[in-house]
Amino acid sequence: MIISLRRWVSFVRFMIIFAALTYMFYHVFDLFGEWVTPVDHYRIPEGHAVKVFQAGDGIKSGEMLGDRLRFYFWYGE
């Protein structure tokens, strides 16, 4: 079996370039993700904004599961 040094060096060079570009794209996408995502998802709203999500114990008294499902499909939330 003949091992070509030129082919081996070409393969190593390709792998180094591939790893460097992968590393670079990973960090570019990470920076883009930090830019898109707000700093604190759970901060208290300011101005006229209202925080609408409330963690509850589940179904309120007098509220039927069918009504909740209908509300879900009606508003698409």
CORMOUR-V828411 format. One record per residue. N is the residue number from 1. OMEGA is omega as a letter, one per 40 degrees, with the letter a starting at -180 (999 if undefined). Layout:
# CORMOUR-V828411
n->N omega->OMEGA
n->N omega->OMEGA
This chain:
# CORMOUR-V828411
n->1 omega->a
n->2 omega->i
n->3 omega->a
n->4 omega->i
n->5 omega->a
n->6 omega->i
n->7 omega->a
n->8 omega->i
n->9 omega->i
n->10 omega->i
n->11 omega->i
n->12 omega->i
n->13 omega->i
n->14 omega->a
n->15 omega->i
n->16 omega->i
n->17 omega->i
n->18 omega->i
n->19 omega->a
n->20 omega->i
n->21 omega->i
n->22 omega->i
n->23 omega->a
n->24 omega->a
n->25 omega->i
n->26 omega->a
n->27 omega->i
n->28 omega->i
n->29 omega->i
n->30 omega->i
n->31 omega->i
n->32 omega->i
n->33 omega->i
n->34 omega->a
n->35 omega->a
n->36 omega->a
n->37 omega->i
n->38 omega->a
n->39 omega->a
n->40 omega->a
n->41 omega->a
n->42 omega->a
n->43 omega->i
n->44 omega->a
n->45 omega->i
n->46 omega->i
n->47 omega->a
n->48 omega->a
n->49 omega->a
n->50 omega->i
n->51 omega->a
n->52 omega->a
n->53 omega->i
n->54 omega->i
n->55 omega->a
n->56 omega->i
n->57 omega->a
n->58 omega->a
n->59 omega->i
n->60 omega->i
n->61 omega->i
n->62 omega->a
n->63 omega->a
n->64 omega->i
n->65 omega->i
n->66 omega->i
n->67 omega->i
n->68 omega->i
n->69 omega->i
n->70 omega->i
n->71 omega->i
n->72 omega->a
n->73 omega->a
n->74 omega->a
n->75 omega->i
n->76 omega->a
n->77 omega->999
